[in-house]
């Protein structure tokens, strides 16, 4: 049975990120990521990559062919619009954000008000940090119900390092 999985901030070929994540260089970082991905993702699985495939260069997009399964991309701040035609050679779709089964899929975390009527936000961007649910509290105006106060339902950070370089399912993220 195929699964839908999520991961972000691959940063293929990015020397600084590789060292920041504890690797000797980007070659070892990328090989580790590819190995862990392929241990987890099967041929028919779909993985959403939530931004920052590389560091603003299409030079390492070819590494996407080394990853098992189907791939869709939500653009990150280091993914350049001018590179989308090249990126589409390796993935099924490229989007700015997407709504998937009651979750916002984004690179950067969305504003807490956007979580009011969904299950949560699966994102990356902030690397090893997370957004504590206790810090999320929004008041907004609704004409029918006057002032509404809503707590965020959940942010799920899928930065590659944070999730041990293994794309995760929604069920795994919720746990």
N, C-alpha and C positions, 0 to 999 in steps of 0.2 A: 504494500500500500504506500503510495507516495505521500510525502509530507510537505508542508510549507514552512520555510525557515527564514530567519532574519539575522543579519550581521551588518556591521557598518565599519567605516574607517579602516579599510584594508591597507591603505597607504603603500601599495606596491612600489618598490624602488626608492623609497624615501629613507635616506641614510639617517637623518636625525631621529625620525620616529623609531626606526629599528633599534638604535642605541638607547633611546628613551625607554623602549620596551624590554631592554636587557639583552639584545642580540649583538653579536660581533659586528654585523653589517647588514645591509638590506638583503643580500643574497640569502643569508641564513634565516632572517625574518620571513622572507617570502616563502622559502622552502618549508618552514615550520607551519606557516599559515596554510599553504597548499596541502600539506600532509594531514593536518588536523581537520581541515574542511573535508577532504576526501575520505577520512575515516568515519565521518558523520553523515555526509550528504550522499544519497544514492542517485542513480542515473535518472530516475523519473521525478525526483524531488524538485520543487521550485524554491529558489532562495532569492529573497529581496535583499539587495545590497543597498544599505541606507547611507550612501554618499562616501566621498573621499576614496575613490578607488586608487588614485595615485596622488601625486602632489603637483597638480596643474599641468601635467604632461601626458600625452597619449602613449608614450614610449613603452609602457608596461601593460597596456590593455591586453596584449597577447597572452598574458598569464591567466586571463579569465578562461582560456581554452583548456587550461590544466585543471580546472575545478569541475568536479562532478555536478551533474544536474543542470536544470534550466535556471536562467538568471534574469532578474528584472532589477533595474536601477532607479533609485530615488536620488536625484542629484544632490551633492554636497557643496559646501563653499569652496572646495578645491577642485571641483569638476567644472571645466569650462564649457560653456555653450558651443563654442566653435569646434569642440572635439566630439560633439554628439554623433555626427555621421560616422566617425571612426569607431566610437563606442558601440554603435548599433550593429557593427559587424560581429560583435561578441556576445550580445545580450538580446533578449526579446523586446524589451521596451525600456524607455527612459522617461521619467516623470519628475515633476517638481515636488509633489506630495501625492499621496493616494489614500483613499479610505478603503480599508480591508476588514471585513467582518467586525465592524464596530470599533476599529482602531484607526487612528491617524498614523500613517507611515510617513516619516519625515527624516531629514538629516538633523536639523536643529530642533530642539524641543519646542513645542507650540505653547502659546499662551494658555494659562490654566483655564480661562473661560472657554476655550475650544474643547475642553474635556468634559464639559457639563453634560452633554448628551451622548457620549461615547464611552467605551470601556477604558480607553487610555490612549497613550501615545508611545509608539515604538519608534525610537530615535537613536542617534549616535551623537556625534559632534563633541560632546563634552568629555570624551575619553574616559578616564577612570572615575570621574565624578558621578554622582547621582543626585537626583532631586528628591529630598525627603518629603514625603506626603504631608508631614506636619507643617511644612513651609508653604503649602498651597492653600490659599483661601481667597476667593474672589467674590466681590459684590458687583452685580451688574443690574441694569434696569430693564424690566420687561413691562410693556404697557398693560398687559392683561393682569399681571400678578404683582405689580408695583416692584419693590426691590427684592431681589432674590440673592441669597447667599449660597454659594456652592463650593464644596471642597473638591479638589482634583481627585480623580479616580485612580490615577496611576501613570507614572512615567516608567518606561522600560528601556533602559540604555543597553544597546547591543554593540557597543564599541568592541572591536575584535579582541583586544587584550582582556577587557572586562569579562567577556564570556568565554575565556580560555581558547580563543581562535576557532571555536566550534559553533557554526550557525545553530540557532535555537528555534524551537517551535513556540507558538503562543503558550501552550500548556507548560512548557519548561520555563518560560519567562515568568509566568504567574506564580509558579512555585518558588 
